[in-house]
Amino acid sequence: MLDTVQIKHFYSVLPDETFLRRWRFLSGKKNPTWTRNAERKDNLPRLTMINTPNGIWHLSAETSLPKMLFGHNARLPNEREVLQCLHLIGDYVEAESNLPFNAATATVSLIHYAKDVCLGEFDVWKMIKILATKKLPFLQKNFYEDATIYFTSKARSKQIRIYPKLLEVLNDKHAAPEAIKYATGNLRFELCLTKYDTVDSFAKKMKLADKTTASLINETISDAAIGEVLENLQFFDSLSNDKSNLELLLEKYSTRKAMNLCGFLTMLSERGEGFYKDESLGFTKDAYFRDARASRKANVWKRGNSFE
């Protein structure tokens, strides 16, 4: 669901600034900036306080949620565990700053959505080679050391990362057995939104009410974000390109429903999207979108004519 997040709150006045004496002041910054970083091995949030020219104080906390929860990021937390971790972040920030910091209402300024697809080690590397040939509009591709694929925006505010999780874990000489267990056979996908404006654009695209953790940090939004990446990469087509649409449908549905959906896909191929608008075909809008949803679930939507 998620790896790294940065969340923040804003304050017009600090009732007590004495806590900043324990923080590190960063000279040379455009605005007065203080940081508070625990030992790396503790996997606690990195805290930053910035006093902007308009007098507003920005307090942010950035951390890898799985590392904070489990000590490694080979295992991704579920929504319940993420919410627990946000509560822990709030408690930690309040203890270090003496300021109220409700993580449930904080603004998200950086977020890394993540998903593991379990393929088995052989197929992980096979898929890496396939995906390395793909292109995505407005993103520059970099295939690093024949293992990690990056798609990065020009402003470097958005990046898609695809890599074999086990390889990354084994690069750590002190990798925990549990991390190796969770990483084995997994292909990791990450969508990283690294700037405030990019998070804002994503929230608007998803028609969310705001950029708070309540809006952006949940399984529905995470699945939609990563799902779009997979669809743009035609991942499921690549995964199942040796199977016909009928075979894929039969894995998900009864024979009768699979055959009906094959007919729907034929109409889609020959008449185009939205063919229900042609009343002479006698196909209702409700039936169209019902079959479209079923096709997506079986990973045959827009797959082309593959019935052989």
Secondary structure, 3 states (H helix, E strand, C coil): CEEEEEEEEEECCCCCCHHHHHCEEECCCCCCEEEECCCHHHCCCEEEEEECCCCCEEEEEEEEHHHHHHCCCCCCCCHHHHHHHHHHHHHHHHHHHCCCCCHHHCEEEEEEEEEEEECCHHHHHHHHHHHCCCCCCCEEEEEECCCEEEEEECCCCEEEEEEEHHHHHHCCCCCCHHHHHHHCCEEEEEEEECCHHHHHHHHHHCCCCCCEHHHHCCHHHHHHHHHHHHHHCCHHHHHCCCCCHHHHHHHHCCHHHHHHHHHHHHHHHHHCCCHHHCHHHCCCHHHHHHHHHHHHHCCCCCCCCCCC
